[in-house]
């Protein structure tokens, strides 16, 4: 249920032909530049997916007094055609957005008034506790990918540990990293969170990985054998629980980077599986207010 207030402010009385609210939810998909032309059928078969569409009248035609008028409303959230209400997500190639539009219809000689705001939808929490899935990883010259002259790299050995790849999106991702040995000085240690978005149709799928955020967890040539804690908070709106449908998929990966002076050493651990922890109280958001 979506509830709130429509607030209408005017210095003088206002004659109108009714006030209505329209609620819409859509999934917009697009291919990256490198995939354009490869999947031509994608543009012909996949249009914006409408998962929510409803309109209600909150005020009948009449006249509003001067000053401020507040009109309370309640809007049931029912998906269209038996679809699922996916969580709000703002990505590069997948965008899931819910909007609420207020329209005031006026006479032919006066312009209609309209105002739109976005509201956030969270997916239903999972039942029970998440099962921890710890994972260990190592970074050495042999584990690096896309390296042409591996023999010329300085010798190094880095090990790390993620407490779990099953993550509650409302809780930080934690672990540790240790530089056991490195012939070259270390400039910094960084954590990179990557979104993995897949779009397509029966003809094929295009998979693209783009950076969400990159944080530095250590600066300078850190002591060998010292445990460096890993701690990253999932940013709101730009991440969502792992999602998989017929036309699109959304997931996240975590890449730890150790940066010597002449190259970057990184490793892609197993994909993260994110969800909402059912044992955690979800904070209630403020009711949306539509101002005219």
Steps between C-alpha positions, in 0.01 A plus 500: 500500500631844401365786708569871525364848445429713196583859599349781293612857576354810336474870580150515353213254465546245220231362270578150376350206313633235737825375655631150425801285593670262256743236622734330253782249521721412203812300416713665229763287324771603258811348348851638534669663202709189433187286467300730273447329164582157639154443642276682255199291603537637853380846396207352308378268776578673828327824592481663845335245728208649691454325834275752673233738367206644690307828525265632768304825538573674829286810445186562296458814285445810710671798656788505748538783753812715521786381722613141546276198446613150601330194351595160654513196273567126508606304194503115496810355332378229264725380219355503150403172336637278776852644471740540792583836660878507467710711732588854390833492316693762300759329281683566176301265277214396730284762671205416728307810604169581667339843468193678635350782291240748619288679236264792552271549203390855433279686253596553137636846569730381782791260474473165675738450793711188547769383742692170506710342776674166536428257782718208607387136506685238706464131421347266757753378762625145486364253754746383763867580535746523216742206489860633520719400206861601583758493223881522496694643209861558396657749257830403334655564155355165390141599585504827306301514176574686176873518578735463199843498666435316823868416551592869524266564794651528850431207728218544753260292705178646641229307679159606616170388648139608455275417794213415267400533134136470610442861603219691666483816293426705813821383670866566406714250314797402718821300481877543515804518272867425575804585285729211589776584253563759228828591330351834390376766741122517542340837430145423614238231559157560350159332492292527184129414490384404151146465368441221248198562277371260235240600239366307203239277347474159335764601243767551764608694805748785550688504832665822620694577819535861619642654815261610777756628748870475582634559852857507631554290811878547538751762385872452451731200530315308773684263733540146378287247686269772638128422482315787329123497571263518203179696557261623231143631530268430207385835352126556492315496162814398305487145639207265547443139607625254239233491229445261210212515249438395138629823345750632753723410794668716764784393730810633678868401519774619735855554371789559747790692342858530622682778314881489460666789309484350147186281491179400683460153645142388546286190516131441435358285782174303462193718425318653794147384579318796657160501670312666785545353847158401636619540861590864457237769551454694177479873579182666387548774245330837513167526322541669161362853474388634162525880489312709244 
